[in-house]
Amino acid sequence: MAITQQADPIEVRALGWVKSNRRTATVGAAILALAAASVWFWMSARERRENFGERALQGARTSAEAGNLPLATSDLARLVSTYGGTRAAQEATLLLAQVRLVQNQAALVVSDLRRFVQSGPREEFRGPGNGLLGAALEETGQFADAVKAYQAAADATPYHGIKAQYLIDAARTAQAAGDTGTAARLYERVATDYNGTAGAVEAEVRLGELRKTGLTATKRG
């Protein structure tokens, strides 16, 4: 006796629906095809936009490396505006901040980078973004906010050596503001948690200097 394979009930129901609803099925297939084409077009356009942004970034970087800071500033600002949301635009934002810091435009950098870090940039740019924000805040005398930015940079960075350096920057800034208690705690953290890094050695030295002055537990007026 021949054994016949039973069809999957779900498949039978699906085929039955298609037979009784051919027009609807045809329209549905057309809609799916259109949707697939739209997705392909969108992905292709996004890829082209990323490529254009990367080329523009390379040109702006070349101008910066050549020392033509006004041209680099103009090119980077236009790139950020034109290709917003791309990886190139986010990297350009950080390069623009560096160029403006060199041109003594720290206040403008603070404004730009506050928006940047609050916008939720790509993970690779969160550490550098907060680090540059810390430098700009420090430059403008906003030491308490600079300490927080440097700590945020350390939290967003996966590399121990760089984490240690950001925490040292935070400690140094706190010390400059007279908050030696916070400075000491940060130096101790680096010396303990990042032992073996260059930052740990520096932290030990700075912590020793603080202890000699007897200012590790109080905030100077």
Secondary structure, DSSP 8 states (H G I E B T S, - for coil): --------HHHHHHHHHHHHTHHHHHHHHHHHHHHHHHHHHHHHHHHHHHHHHHHHHHHHHHHHHTT-HHHHHHHHHHHHHHSTTSHHHHHHHHHHHHHHHHTT-HHHHHHHHHHHHHT---HHHHHHHHHHHHHHHHHTT-HHHHHHHHHHHHHT---HHHHHHHHHHHHHHHHHTTBHHHHHHHHHHHHHHTTTSHHHHHHHHHHHHHHHHT-SS-B--
